[in-house]
Amino acid sequence: ADTVTSAGAIAVIVDYALMPSVRMATIVDQIRRARQWIDDHIASYGGDPDQLTVSGHSAGAHLATMLFGGHSRPSGIKGALLLSGIYDLRPLQESFLAR
Protein backbone atom coordinates (compact mmCIF):
# COMPACT_ATOMS: atom_id res chain seq x y z
CA ALA A 1 0.00 0.00 0.00
CA ASP A 2 2.97 2.36 0.47
CA THR A 3 3.36 2.92 -3.28
CA VAL A 4 -0.33 3.75 -3.64
CA THR A 5 -0.53 6.04 -0.64
CA SER A 6 2.74 7.82 -1.45
CA ALA A 7 1.17 8.75 -4.80
CA GLY A 8 -1.69 10.41 -2.92
CA ALA A 9 -4.29 7.69 -3.29
CA ILE A 10 -6.12 5.72 -0.64
CA ALA A 11 -5.44 1.98 -0.40
CA VAL A 12 -7.96 -0.44 1.04
CA ILE A 13 -6.55 -3.92 1.58
CA VAL A 14 -9.30 -6.55 1.55
CA ASP A 15 -8.85 -9.89 3.28
CA TYR A 16 -11.01 -12.95 2.70
CA ALA A 17 -11.37 -16.52 3.92
CA LEU A 18 -9.48 -19.26 2.10
CA MET A 19 -10.60 -22.44 0.42
CA PRO A 20 -11.16 -25.23 1.22
CA SER A 21 -12.40 -24.07 4.64
CA VAL A 22 -15.12 -22.05 2.87
CA ARG A 23 -16.69 -22.34 -0.57
CA MET A 24 -16.12 -19.93 -3.47
CA ALA A 25 -19.59 -18.40 -3.10
CA THR A 26 -18.70 -17.33 0.45
CA ILE A 27 -15.47 -15.70 -0.68
CA VAL A 28 -17.19 -13.86 -3.54
CA ASP A 29 -19.82 -12.63 -1.08
CA GLN A 30 -17.05 -11.38 1.23
CA ILE A 31 -15.45 -9.44 -1.64
CA ARG A 32 -18.75 -7.92 -2.72
CA ARG A 33 -19.60 -6.93 0.87
CA ALA A 34 -16.15 -5.36 1.20
CA ARG A 35 -16.86 -3.33 -1.92
CA GLN A 36 -20.15 -2.16 -0.41
CA TRP A 37 -18.37 -1.18 2.81
CA ILE A 38 -15.85 0.82 0.79
CA ASP A 39 -18.63 2.59 -1.11
CA ASP A 40 -20.37 3.42 2.16
CA HIS A 41 -17.29 4.58 4.11
CA ILE A 42 -14.53 5.79 1.78
CA ALA A 43 -15.71 9.41 1.90
CA SER A 44 -14.98 9.52 5.64
CA TYR A 45 -11.34 8.77 4.74
CA GLY A 46 -11.23 11.48 2.08
CA GLY A 47 -11.95 9.17 -0.83
CA ASP A 48 -14.46 9.30 -3.65
CA PRO A 49 -16.46 6.11 -4.29
CA ASP A 50 -16.96 7.24 -7.89
CA GLN A 51 -13.19 6.99 -8.51
CA LEU A 52 -12.66 3.42 -7.31
CA THR A 53 -10.04 1.26 -9.00
CA VAL A 54 -9.18 -2.31 -8.08
CA SER A 55 -6.07 -4.40 -8.31
CA GLY A 56 -5.20 -7.95 -7.46
CA HIS A 57 -2.74 -10.73 -8.09
CA SER A 58 -3.47 -14.43 -8.58
CA ALA A 59 -6.61 -15.32 -6.60
CA GLY A 60 -7.02 -11.63 -5.74
CA ALA A 61 -7.18 -10.81 -9.44
CA HIS A 62 -9.78 -13.51 -10.02
CA LEU A 63 -11.86 -12.26 -7.09
CA ALA A 64 -11.65 -8.66 -8.30
CA THR A 65 -13.34 -9.74 -11.52
CA MET A 66 -16.33 -10.75 -9.40
CA LEU A 67 -16.96 -7.04 -8.80
CA PHE A 68 -17.75 -6.59 -12.49
CA GLY A 69 -20.63 -9.04 -12.87
CA GLY A 70 -23.71 -10.39 -11.20
CA HIS A 71 -25.39 -7.03 -10.76
CA SER A 72 -28.20 -5.28 -12.57
CA ARG A 73 -26.19 -2.04 -12.70
CA PRO A 74 -22.70 -1.16 -13.98
CA SER A 75 -19.87 -1.77 -11.51
CA GLY A 76 -18.81 1.88 -11.33
CA ILE A 77 -15.19 0.77 -11.10
CA LYS A 78 -12.99 3.20 -13.04
CA GLY A 79 -10.03 0.91 -13.65
CA ALA A 80 -8.46 -2.43 -12.82
CA LEU A 81 -4.98 -3.92 -12.70
CA LEU A 82 -5.39 -7.69 -12.49
CA LEU A 83 -2.22 -9.77 -12.67
CA SER A 84 -1.85 -13.54 -13.09
CA GLY A 85 -5.44 -14.29 -12.21
CA ILE A 86 -6.96 -17.73 -12.29
CA TYR A 87 -9.81 -16.92 -14.66
CA ASP A 88 -10.70 -20.42 -15.83
CA LEU A 89 -11.64 -22.55 -12.83
CA ARG A 90 -12.55 -25.69 -14.81
CA PRO A 91 -9.16 -27.37 -14.19
CA LEU A 92 -9.70 -26.96 -10.45
CA GLN A 93 -13.14 -28.56 -10.39
CA GLU A 94 -11.65 -32.02 -9.88
CA SER A 95 -9.02 -30.91 -7.36
CA PHE A 96 -9.15 -30.99 -3.56
CA LEU A 97 -10.82 -27.55 -3.72
CA ALA A 98 -14.00 -29.12 -5.12
CA ARG A 99 -14.56 -31.13 -1.96
N, C-alpha and C positions, 0 to 999 in steps of 0.2 A: 504493500500500500504506500510505501514511502515515495516511490516514483510518481504515483498518481497525485498524492497530496502535495508533494513539492512543486507540482505543476499547477497547483491552485484548485484542483478538483477535490471532490469528496469521494472517499472509498468506503464501500460497505462490503464487508467480507461475510459471506453467507456460509454457514455450516449446515450439514444435513446428516441424517443417519446413513449407515452403510449397509449394503446387502452382504450377506444373506439374512442378517437379523431383521430386516424389514423388506417389504416388497417394493418394486419400482413405483407403483402408484402412490405409496406413502411418501417416497422421496420427492416425486414430482409435486405432490400436494405441499410438501414443506417448502419447496422452491417457489411455488406460486403464492403461498401465504407470506413468504419473506418479501416477495415483490410487492404485495399489497401493503405490508408494514412500511416498506420504503416509501411507497406512494403517499401513505398517510402521515409519515413522520419526517421525511427528508427536509421539508421547509423549516422545521425547528432547528435544523443543523446548518441552515443557510443554503440548502440545495433547492433545485427546481425539478419537480417530478416530471416536467415536460421535456427535460434534457437528459433523461436517463440513457446511459449506455451500459452494456454488459460485456463481460469478458470471462473466459473460462478455458481451462486446459483439461484434456482427457475427459473424464466423467463430468467435470464441471462444464466443459464445452457442450457436451451432449445435453446436460440438464438445462443449460441456458437456452437451448433451442426450444425447450418446452414452454418458454415464455412467449413464443411467437404463435402458438396454435392452441386450439381448443377453446377459443373464446368467440363470442359473437361480434366483438369489436376489434379494431386494430390494436396491436400491442402497445403502441405509443413509444416504443424503444427507438431511439435515434441512431444507434449504431451498435455493432457487435464485433468483438475480436474473439473468435473461437478457434482454438488451436488443438490439433490432434484429437478431436472428438471421436467417440465411438458412436457413429450415426446409424450403423446397420447392426441391430441387435440379434438378427437371425442366427449368427454363429454361436451366440451365447445361450440360445434357448435350450440346448441339450447339455449345458454345463452345470456345475454345482449350483450356480445362481438360480437355476430354474426350480430348484427344490425348495 
